[in-house]
Amino acid sequence: MMQAPGRDEAEVLLLDGTRLPGGFALEYQWLTARLAMGGMIGTAANVAVLRAARITHVINLQEEFDDTALLEGTGMVLRWLGVPDSLEPFPAEALGEAIRFYRQVIARSDHRVFVHCMAGKNRSPLFVYALLRAEGWTEEAAVEAIRGASPAALLRRGSLDAVEHLLPGVVDGSGTEADS
């Protein structure tokens, strides 16, 4: 786990050396019975919350924190995509990877996915939008579900348009713009 030696969960150390208080509660919302989104996990106590929710797979979009050591030995499978919070340049390859991973995971009915970023307001809602759209949800239904679960979610028109532009190539298996 990425914490200062000899400390319990009093502090979380980000990859850039920033220290955060560790006694925070995990915030997450369910979008479907098998898909949740939220903010940083960061602590073993929050991992226990995910385990209690029967999460089997995690898509970590944070560039700032690698969950690998935190999830080691939990049985949860991690896909760390390390997307910048600015979404610049637009993470086409990461979007395609998230969709491919999610589709593999939900092929089994007992799997549940948690998609998260640092605060759960920017990257994770956008990527969840893409996952829902790839599964056939309409734009309106996906936005409504995300805003209903997390009213503070930032779903910027430019980012939604970028997702819509990339989806046909990702969904039909021909890759992403970055791949071609």
MARTI-79864 format. One record per atom (N, C-alpha, C, CB): x, z, y; residue in three letters. Coordinates in steps of 0.02 Angstrom, whole numbers, plus 50000, padded with zeros to 5 digits. Each point is the difference from the previous one (the first is absolute). Glycine has a CB too. Layout:
<nodes>
XZYala...
</nodes>
This chain:
<nodes>
500425000049942met499585000050058met500455000050062met499075006149938met500704990650114met500394999350061met499905006050045met499914987549993met500375018149988gln499945006150040gln500695003250007gln498815001849961gln501255002450090ala500635003550010ala500155004449940ala499834999850126ala500805000649853pro500185004149942pro499805007450011pro500954992149975pro498815010949972gly499845007150003gly499345001650035gly501205002149998gly498444992950022arg499365001150034arg499434998749952arg500514996950111arg498945006549900asp499404998249963asp499664994650040asp499875011649947asp499494988850065glu499654994750035glu499935001550075glu499404997449895glu501085006250132ala499985001650071ala500164993950043ala500325011749973ala500004983249998glu500244994450039glu500044993749957glu500645007850074glu499214986549957val500074993549968val500514996150041val498815000049953val501674997050013leu500524996250034leu499874992649990leu500835009349983leu499054987150072leu499894992849996leu500664996349992leu498975001250071leu501004992649909leu500614996149987leu500444999350062leu499384993949912leu500335006350147asp500404999450061asp500275006750024asp499324990250031asp500585015249930gly500255006650017gly499515004450037gly501114994950003gly498315002350016thr499495003950034thr499735005449953thr499694990150071thr500245016049955arg499735005549961arg499285001350022arg501155005249986arg498414995349964leu499295001450013leu499815006549967leu499744987750008leu499795016050020pro499755006049966pro499684997949934pro499815006050110pro500324997749837gly499764998149934gly499345002949979gly501164998949971gly498555005650067gly499395003449979gly499374996450020gly500625010450008gly499374983049988phe499414996250020phe499584998149938phe500614995650101phe498745003849910ala499554998049946ala499964992449998ala499345010850011ala500664986549930leu499924992849990leu499314997950024leu500805000249902leu499184994550137glu499364997250022glu499904993449964glu500085005650113glu499364993849852tyr499844993749966tyr499254999049997tyr501065000849933tyr498744992950060gln499304998249995gln499924995049943gln499825002250124gln499624998449841trp499844995249947trp499634994150030trp499955009349913trp500254984750068leu499654993950021leu499554997649944leu500954996950075leu499285003949864thr499614998549940thr500155005849951thr500054987150017thr499665012649925ala500125005349951ala500735000049975ala498804999149966ala501564995450048arg500684999449973arg500534998450052arg499494996449896arg500325003550168leu500464998350054leu499935004950057leu499944987849967leu500625015550049ala500015004750056ala500564998050047ala499545009349928ala500394992850136met500534998750048met500105006350042met499724987650004met500875012950024gly500135005850043gly500705000050028gly499195006249933gly501034999950085gly500645001050032gly500535002649951gly499405002250106gly501154999649922met500605002249963met499845005449948met500674997250101met499655002249841ile499955005149948ile500495005650018ile499674991549910ile500975007250089gly500525004450027gly500185006349964gly499624995550100gly499925007749862thr500155006449969thr499735000349928thr499985005550113thr500304998949848ala499775001049931ala499275002449999ala501185002549964ala498645001750084ala499315002450003ala499514994150010ala500405011050047ala499804984249993asn499574994250011asn499994995449939asn500245000850122asn500314998949841val500014996249937val499495003249953val501224996850016val498755009849982ala499515003449957ala499294998250020ala500825009449984ala499054989750080val499344997950023val499834993149971val500135006750106val500354988749896leu499894993449972leu499895000249924leu500694995250092leu499705008949875arg499915000749927arg499315002749983arg501235001949988arg498545003050052ala499325002849989ala499474994750012ala500425011350035ala499724983950009ala499534994550013ala500074994449948ala500045002850123ala500394998249828arg500124995249946arg500294993450024arg499075005349940arg501344995050113ile500364994050023ile500544998449948ile499775002750123ile500274991049858thr500504997949951thr500554995750031thr499115000549912thr500744996350144his500464995450031his500005000950075his499834991849907his500755007450124val500085000950072val500344993850029val500075012649988val499644984750066ile500324994950040ile500215003450064ile499324990349949ile501345010550059asn500285003250060asn500234994650048asn500365010249934asn499314989450124leu500174995050050leu500495002750051leu498894995049983leu501275011550015gln500455003050048gln500704997149995gln499325010449996gln500944987650060glu500704998350004glu500405006550007glu499744988650053glu499945016649973glu500335006250019glu500155004949943glu499434998650108glu500225000749835phe500075005149948phe499894996749932phe499615009150078phe500854991849877asp499974997449932asp499725005649955asp500984992050020asp498455006649948asp499685004949957asp500295000549930asp498984997950064asp501544998349921thr500264999549931thr500175006949971thr500454988850028thr499955015150006ala500205006649974ala499405004749998ala501164998350045ala498405001150003leu499415004350003leu499544999049941leu500084999750124leu499854994149853leu499544998449945leu500335000149931leu499364993250080leu501305007849919glu500365000149937glu499725005349953glu501034996050059glu498845002049879gly499755004749950gly499255001550005gly501125004850001gly498524991950044thr499295001350008thr499564995549956thr500235003750116thr500064990949860gly499614995149964gly499684994850045gly499785008749915gly500254992450152met499734995050046met500524994550009met499315008850060met500434985149946val500434994150009val500004998350074val499754995649882val500855003450145leu500094998650071leu500214992950012leu500305011950017leu499414985050035arg500254993850027arg500155001450074arg499334992549917arg501325007750100trp500215001350069trp500154993350033trp500485011449970trp499154987150083leu500074993650033leu500365000450067leu498974996649944leu501105009350085gly500415001050060gly499834995450059gly500885003749924gly498504996450097val499764995750054val500105003550068val499154994649922val501135001950128pro500075003150066pro499315001350031pro501114994350015pro498825011350020asp499365001750031asp499784994850051asp500275012049984asp500194984550046ser499844994850049ser499684993949968ser500945004150071ser499144995249864leu499784994149962leu500344993750025leu498895005649980leu501694995250051glu500394994450025glu500674999849965glu499425000650112glu500784993949859pro499594994149990pro499435001649951pro500984992550024pro498495003549976phe499445001649957phe500244999949928phe499184995050082phe500655010349880pro500285000949933pro499644995949946pro500335011450035pro499744982049968ala499654995649954ala500205001449927ala499954991350090ala500705009549897glu500225001349931glu499735006649974glu501034993350022glu498985011850020ala499745006649980ala499264999649987ala500895005750067ala498744990549973leu499284999349990leu499864996849932leu499844998950125leu500534995849860gly499924996749935gly500175004749942gly500264989150054gly500285014749953glu500205004749948glu499475005549991glu501214997650027glu498515004850028ala499485005249995ala499404997449962ala500395005050108ala499404988949906ile499424997149966ile500154999049926ile499654994350107ile500935003049877arg500184998949929arg500025006749962arg500664989850032arg499665015249998phe500055006649969phe499305003049990phe501145001750053phe498464998249998tyr499325002849997tyr499594996749945tyr500055002550123tyr499994990949873arg499614996549948arg500235001849930arg499834990650080arg500825010349910gln500255002149935gln499745007049983gln501034992850015gln498995011550035val499805007049990val499265000649982val500905003550080val498674993249959ile499285000949988ile499744996049941ile499885002050121ile500574994349846ala499804996749938ala499815005149947ala500764990350027ala499505015849980arg499825005549955arg499515004650035arg501124999449942arg498335002050026ser499455003850031ser500185007350015ser499214992549942ser501315010150028asp500175007150012asp500525000950056asp499745002149880asp500454992550153his500505000450053his499685000750069his500774993249930his499565010750113arg499785001150069arg500604999350046arg499055007749963arg500854989250094val500554998350045val499925003650067val500114988849944val500455013950081phe500035002950066phe500484995750042phe499765011749956phe499994985450098val500404996050046val500125004250062val499524989049956val501125011850063his500125004350058his500584997550043his499565009549935his500414992850127cys500544999150048cys500135006850030cys499694987750025cys500615012650033met500175006450030met499385003950022met501084995150038met498515002050004ala499415003550026ala499354997649971ala500635001750105ala499394992849857gly499384997549970gly499554996450049gly500085009149919gly500194988650136lys499584996950052lys500154992650012lys499945011150052lys500644986449929asn500194993250016asn500144995849938asn500485004350107asn500074997149859arg500204995949943arg499535000649941arg501175001250037arg498665005049944ser499585000749940ser499304997050010ser500635010349971ser499034990650086pro499354996650008pro500064992449996pro499625009650069pro500904987649961leu500094992749998leu500114997649929leu500485000350116leu499955003149847phe500134997949931phe499395001149955phe501215002750017phe498425002749995val499385001049962val499504994550016val500205012549999val499774985550064tyr499574994350019tyr500194994049957tyr499895004350119tyr500754994249875ala500234994349960ala499805000849926ala500954998450080ala499125007749893leu499825001149930leu499254998849989leu500935008449990leu498674994250055leu499274999149994leu499824992650007leu499815011550047leu500494985150001arg499864992850009arg500224996049939arg500145001350124arg500435000549847ala500244996549940ala499545001049941ala501165001350041ala498465004249960glu499525001449947glu499324997050014glu500625010549976glu499324985750079gly499384996550013gly499545003150052gly500094996249887gly500115009450143trp499605003050052trp499994995350061trp500285011749959trp499174988350078thr499984996250062thr500425003650053thr498844995549972thr501355000950080glu500375003150054glu499615005950029glu500544989050027glu498825009949986glu499585005250030glu499945006149956glu499374991150059glu500535007949877ala499925005649954ala500655004049994ala499144993649936ala501435002950062ala500645003549995ala500145004150063ala500434990849926ala499465006350133val500115003650063val499535006050004val500374989350057val499005009649926glu499505005450003glu500195005849953glu499114991650028glu501115006849912ala500205005249952ala500605004050026ala499574992949905ala500925003750123ile500605003350025ile499825004350061ile500724990649958ile498915006650089arg499815003950060arg499545005849981arg500124989650070arg499465009549880gly499575005449978gly500405005749969gly499094991749980gly501435006649983ala500425005149968ala500475003250050ala499924993849892ala500335002250155ser500505002450048ser499874996750068ser500855001749908ser498735001550133pro499834997150065pro500614998750045pro498915005849991pro501644997749998ala500604999150042ala500444994349975ala499965012150026ala499844984549920ala500404994549973ala500084994550052ala499605002649884ala501014994950122leu500154994550046leu499964993549962leu500745007550071leu498744988849941leu499934993449970leu500004994950057leu499345004549899leu501264993650120arg500084995450057arg499844992949979arg500875007550049arg498784988949994arg499794993249985arg500584995549979arg499065001450081arg501504999049954gly500584995949983gly500265001349930gly500294999850120gly499725006549860ser500245001749933ser499494997849947ser500635009850047ser498734991149967leu499484997749953leu500044992449992leu499255009850033leu500854986750022asp500074992749996asp500614998049959asp499444999050112asp501115004649896ala500604998649960ala499865000949926ala500725003550096ala498925001949887val499815001149930val499574994349975val500065012450017val499444985750022glu499554994649979glu500384993549990glu499075005450063glu501434993349977his500404994049994his500405000049935his500074999350125his500185006549856leu500435000649941leu499615000649934leu500845005350073leu498554997249930leu499635001549939leu499924994149952leu499415008450065leu500414985649958pro499904994649951pro500614998849956pro499224994850080pro501385005349948gly500604998949961gly500155005749953gly500434993350092gly499425012849928val500135005849958val499495000549944val500515006050099val498854993049918val499465000949952val500024994649946val499315005350089val500854988549930asp500004994749949asp500664999649962asp499204993850070asp501275010749948gly500625000449962gly500554995350024gly499325003449905gly500564992950149ser500514995350022ser500535003350044ser499154991149994ser500795015450017gly500505003650038gly499785001650070gly500864994449932gly499615007050111thr499855001450070thr500394995150042thr499795012349977thr500064987550086glu500354995650045glu500765001149996glu499004999950075glu501185006449917ala500725001749996ala500324997349937ala499775010250068ala499824988749879asp500264997649936asp500074992449999asp499485009849945asp500144986750095ser499994992749995ser500514996650043ser498825000849973ser
</nodes>
